[in-house]
Amino acid sequence: MRTLRGRIGLALLAFALVTLMAVGGTLWVALRELHRDAAMGSLIELTAPYAGVVRARLPVAVLRPGTDEDGDFVEQLRSSAGKAGDELAAFLESFEQDVDQAAFSIIFVQGDSSYILNPANETASRLPQVPQLDGPLLRGQVATGTTQIEGIGDVLYAATPIVREPRRGRDTPLILLAAADNSAARATADLARALAVAALLLLIIGIPLALSLSRSVTRPLRRLSEATATVAKGKVPEPLPTGGPAEVAEASAAFNAMAAEVGATREAQRQLLADIRHDLRTPLTVIAGFSEALRDGTATGEVAVRAADAISDEAGRLERMLDDLDHLTVPGVAGPALRPETLDAQVVTAAAVERFAPEAESRGQDLRVAADHGTAGTVSLMADRDALDRILGNIVDNALAHAPSPGGHIVVECRHSGSLITLAVTDDGPGIPAASLPHVFDRFYRADPSRTRRGSGLGLAIVRDLAEALGGDAFAENVDGAGARVGVILPAMAAPSRDASAT
């Protein structure tokens, strides 16, 4: 069987057959003993009445043969059986007519001799020695057991003395009622009827039960297989029901979680591609326009310089988009391997403000360094310069996008407190919705549309990954009034003194 339903059905069938065989064997033994006990009980009940009839109707000379107490009773029966008119023969003839239709044989036994009055089979002859009859029996006592009669086979018997006073040894004449031992055949017939009824019930109840059980397992698995094929085709199926056996329910729940994750990821990728397609239009348009102006000579002098600067800026923007794509292909990795070096956090902060100043000016926004951020001396930290530039670039770019244009204010700060350095950017935009604060650093997460007019949803995720790679962390919070404050906290290091560096 290759199907699960077939295997379940086969297992249930094998279990039912083994159970029926075990129960049937036990029941057969019990039924055989029951039939044997019933047959033996019937023989015992009939033995005493038949013995009484024989004692009452046999000639006294046979029962008490004068002084010859050792007379052979069975031989007298045999010799008189064929003599008409003889008193003993007449008794045997009438008695045989009375018992001819009996379901058992009547046998007269004395010592090793026997005379079968109405044998169950015409070939029945001598009755072998019966061990239970070796000892003398008193009047009213009944001996029972099993033996074999040639021509009849296995029989059950019950025997009791005929004479009023038993003789010595084994010479006491007995009347023995023997019935064929058909207890095994009757038990087999009864068991066959019972098994037929059991088989019928098994067909009526067992088969629907097996089908229901197998269906409860195979139906969810079939739905799971079909849903998996749907995912393989690029579609997200409807959530599967989580009913049925616990293992199947767990598998369905796990698949639903996986399908939901796949759907979210595909939607995020679709949104990312849409954003990149949208964001690429602007730099490509700018680059194409200024390139055309430079080629046909329209842009000359300072205009040409501004055109070149614009092309350079847009090329940098395209490069940052490519960095976002690199970050997308390897989750948890923000660009190439880090190359730590000793840096001055204030210098890096000022460079970031200077790099984005032209864009802020073109948007009519005020971008500056916090007036009170300065710290006497050098604020040193061990970090990768490119990584730090990407952190500040993404945060500043995020603030420029969310601050009012024109008229927005963006403040970049660098603060040193103990062993930590905080680099943060504050804007006076609409702020971050409270429900979105825990998710602003998640990959592909886009908060309130008012703060997500552009971007791939990866910028702040890259900020957090880089901050953690540098041994720090990222944070985002709303400021009093309006606006948001986004930044990173990095470990600081003591700047080497001039004398130490000189040596």
N, C-alpha and C positions, 0 to 999 in steps of 0.2 A: 504494500500500500504506500503510495507516494503522497497522498493527500492527508492532511491532519484529520479531517473528518473520518476518512477511512480507517486511520490508525486508532482513533478513539472508539469507533464502532467495533473494530476487531478486538481491541482490548476488553471492551465491555462484554463482547460475545464469549471470549475466552474465560473471563471471570465468571460469567453465568454458567458456562459448561462445567468448569471445575467445581463451582459451588453445588450444582445439581448432582454431579458425580459423587461428591463427598456426602451430601445429605442423602442421596439415593442409596448409597452403600450402607450407611448407618440405618436408614429406614428399612432396607431389605432385611437386614439381620433381625431387627426388632419385629418386623411382620412375620418372618419365618418362625421365630420363637413363639409369637402370639398364636399362629395357626397350629403349631405343634402342640402347644399347651391346650388349645381348645379341643383338638382331636383326641389328645390323651384324656382330657376330662370327660369327654363323651364315652370313651371306652371304659373308664373307671366306673362311670355311672351305670353302664349296661352290664358290667361283669357280674355283679351280685345278683341282679334279677335273673339272668340266664342261668347262673349256677343254681339258684333256687328252683327254677323250672326243671333242670336236669335232675336234681336231687329228688324232686317230687314225682317225676314221671319214669325215671329209670327203674327197672326191676330191682327189688331188694337183693336178689341173688347176685346182681352185678356189683351193687354198692357194698354188700357184705357177703362175699363168697364163702360163707360157712366158716370153717376153721382155716381155710387157706387164705390167710391174710396177705400172702405174697402173690396172689393171683395177678395175671397180667391184664389190667383193665383195658388198655388200648388194643391188645390182641383180641379180646372178646368183641370189642366194637368192630374191628376189621372182619373178623370171621362171621359175624352176624349181619354185616351190612348187605350181603347179597342173598340172605335166606328169607324167603317170603313166609309169612305166618309166624315166624319166631317173634317172641315178645320183644326182645331187644331190637330186632330188625324193624318191627313195626314202629317202635318208638323213634328210631333213627329216621325212618321214612317220613313220619309225621313231623318230626322236629325240623328235618331238613326243608320240608315244604314251608314251614313257618318262617325260616330264616333265609330262604333262598335268595330273596331280594335285598338282603341286608348289604350295607356298604362296607362290610367288614367280613373277615373269615372267622369261623368258629373252629377251634382246634382243640382236640382232647389230647392231653400230654400226660405221659407217665414215664419217668426216667428218661431214657434216650429215645423212646418211641413216641410217635405222634400219629394222630388220625385227623385229617382235615375234612370237616363236614361239608363245607361249601367253599372250596378254594376260589380265590379271585381269578385264578388262571388255571385252565384244565391241566397244564403241565406241572402245577405245584405238587410237590411230593414231601419228602421228609423234612421235618423242622429241625434245624441244627440245635445243639445244646445251647440253652440260654443261661448265661452266668448268674443272673439274678435269681434263677430258679434252683440253684444248686442246694440251697438250704431248705428245710421244711417250712411250710406255711401253715399257720393255724386257720381255722375256719373264720371267715370274715376278713382275713388279711388279703391285700391285693398287691401283687408285684407288677411293676411297670418298667418299661425300657424300650430299647430298639434292638432289632435283629434283622436277619435276612432270611427270606424263604425262597428257595429255588423256584424260579418261574414267576415269582411276584416281585422280588427285589426287597428294598428296604421297607420295613414295616414298623409301626408302633404297636405295642401290645400291652394288655393288662390281663393278669392271670390270678385265679383264686381257686382254692380246693373245692372239689365236688363232694367228697365224702364228709360225713358229719364229724368224724374223728380222724385227723390226719394219721397216716402210717409213718413208719420210721424211714429215715433216709430220704431218697428221691422217689420212693415208690408211691407217694401220694398222688392219686389222679387229679389232674387240674383241667379246668376249662379256660382256654386262652382266647381272647378276642384280639385279632390282629387287623390293622388297617394300613393300607399303603401310605407311606410317608410322602405326601404330596405338598408338604408345607412350603418347600422351596418354590414349586411351580405356582402355588397360590400367592405366595409373597411376590413373585415376579409379575404375576398378572395384576395384583393390586398396585405394585410400584409402577407398572407400565401405564395404568390408568392415571395415577397421580402425576407421573411425569408428563403425560399428554396434557393434563389440565395446566400444569406448571408451564409447559412450552407455549400453550395458548395464551396464558396470562403474560408470558414474556413477550410474545409477539404483539399483544394488544397494548401492554404498558411499557415494556422495555424498549421497544424500537422507537416509539415517539419520544421517550425520555432520552434515549441516546442521541436522537436527531436534535432535540432541543439543547442538550448539553454541548454537542459539537457545534451547533449553530451559534451558541452564545460565545464560543471562542473564535470560530472561523470568521463570523461576520465582522467583528471589529478588526481582525487582522486583514480581511479583504479590503475594508474601508481604508485601513492604514496603508496598504499596498497601493490602492488607487490614488490616495492623497500624495504618497511619495512620488508616484509617476507624474502627478500634476506639478509638484515642485520641480521635478527634473525638466519639465517643459517650460519652466520660467514663470509659472503662475503660483499664486498663493491660495491654497484651498481654504474652504470654510473650516472653522475649528471642529475637530472630531468630538463626538459625545464620549464622555469618560465613564460610561457604565460598564457592566459586566464584571468578570473576575478581576481581583485586585491587580494582578500582573498586567492584564490587558488594559485596565484603566490607567495604570502608571505609564505604560508605553504610549497610550493615546495622549495623556497629559504632557509627556515629554515631547511628543511630536508637535503638539499644539504650541508649546513654548519655542521649539526650534523653528516652526513655520512662522510664528510671529516675529522672531528675530530675523529670519531670512527676509520677511516682508519689510521690516523696518530698515534693514540694511539696503535692500534694493531701492526702497523709496528714497533713502538718504543718498544713495549713489545717483539715482535719477535727478534728485534735486541738486546735487553737486555738479553734475554735468550741465544742468540747465543754468546754474549760477556761473560756471566757468564759461559757457557759451555766451552768456550775457556780458560777463566781465571782459571777455576777450574783444568784444566789439569796440569798446572805447579805446584801449591802447592801440589796437590795430588801425582804427580810424585816424587816431592822432599821428601814429608813425607814418601811415600812408600819406596823410595830408602834408606833413612837414617834409617828408622825403620828396614828394612831388614839387614842393616849393623850392627845395634846395636844388633839385635837378633842373628845373626850368628857369632858375635864376630869380625867381620872385622874392625869395628871402635872401637878403644881403646884410652885411654889417652886423649890428646888434640883433637884428631879427634872425639872422642866420644862427647866431650864437644861442638865442633863445630856442630856435627850432631844434638845434642839436641837443640842448639841455632837455627839451621836452621828449625827444626821441629816447635819450638816455634814461629819463625817468620812467617812461612807459616800458622800456626794455626791462628796467628793474622790477616793475610791477609784474610783467610776464614771468620773470624769473621767480618771484615770490609765489606765483600761482603754480609753477612747476614744483617748487618746494612743497606746496600743499599736496600736490599729487604724489610726490615721493613719500610724504608722511602717510598718505592714504594706503599706499601699497604695502607698507610694513607697519602694522599697528603697534603702537608703543615706542616706535623709533622716530625721532624727530631729526631727520637729516643724517649727514655723515658722522663718523666717530668724532668725539670731542677732543680738542687739543688744548688742555688747560694752560693758562699763563697768568701771571700777576697783572691785574688791571686796576685802573683807578675808576671807580664807579661814577664819580662826578664827570670825568672826561667822557665816558661812554654815554652818559645821560645828555650832556651838552651836544655831543655829535648827533644823537638821535633827533634832538630838537632842530638842529641846523639842517639835517637831511630832509625833514618834513616841512620846514618853514615855507618853501615855495608853494607847496600844495595848500597849506593853510592860508597863505596870503591870497591865492587864487580863489579860495572859497569864502574869503572875507571873515576868516576865523583868527582868533588870537591864540597863538601857540607860544608858550614860554616856559622857562624853568622857574620853579617856586622860589620866591625871593628869600625865604628864610631856610632854604634847604642846605645851604652851604655849611660845611664843617671845616674847621681849621685843619690844614694839612691834607694828606692824601687818604682817601677812603679806599683801601685796597681789598681786593678779593681775588680768589683763584677761580678763573672761569675761562671758557672758550669765547673768544671775541665774537666770532660769527654767531654763536648761539645767543649771546647777550644782545647783539644787534637785532636778531630775529625776535627775541622776547620784546624788546622795547619797540621795534618796528610794528609788530602785530598789535600791541596795546595802544600805541599812538594812532595807528591807522584805524583801529576800532573806535577810538574816541573822536577822531575827525569825522567818521561816518555818522556818529550819533549826536554830536553837538550841533546846535542850530547853525544854519548856513544861509546868509551871513550872520555875524554877530555872536557866534559861539566862542566860548573860552575853554582852552585846554591847558592844564597845568601839569608839568612833569616834575616829580620830586625825587630826591635821593637822600635818604635819611640813614644815619648810622647810630645804632643804639646797642651798646655792649658788643656782643659777638655776632650781631645780625645787621644786615643791610636791607633796607626796604626801597625798592624801585616801584613807583606807582604813578598812574596817570589819572587825573580827575577831569571830568567834563561836566558841562552844565546842561546836558541833554535831558530826556524824559526819565532817565533812571531805568533800573532793571525791575521787572515785576517780582514781587516777593516769591511767587511760586517758581520762578525761573532761576533764582539765585543758586540753589543747589546744583543746577544743571548747566550753567553757562560754560563750564570747562569740558562738558561731554562732547564727544565726537559727533559732528553733524547737527548738534543741537542749535536750533534757531528760536530765540525767545520771541517776545512781542514784535509784531511786524514793524512797529515804529522804530525798533532798534536793529532791524535786520533788513535794511533796504538793499544791502549787497553782501557779498561774502559767501563762503562755502560752508560755514559752520565748523571749520577746522582751525581757524586762527587762534582762538583761546585754548583749544585742546593742545595745540602745538606749544603754547606758552606754558601750560602746566607740565607737559612732558619734559620740556627743556629745563624748567625750574627743578623738577625732581631729579633729572640727570645731573644737575649741578649741586645737588644736595639740599635743595630748598623746597619751597612750595608756592602755590599761587593762591590768590584770594580775590574776591569781588564783593563789593558792598555798595549800598546807596548812601549818598551824603545828605545832610540836612537840607531841606528845601527841595532841590532838584539836582539831578545828575547822578553819576556813578563814579566809583573809584575802583580801579582794577590794577593789580600789581603783583609783584613776587617778593618773597623774603628769602634772601640768600645768606649763607654764612660768610662772615668777614674774616680778614686776616690782617695781622699787624704789618704795616708797611715797613720795609727795611730802611734803616737810617742811611744817610748819605755816606757816613764813614764805613758802615758795614758793606754797602754796595761797592764802595771804592776798593775795599780789600778783596 
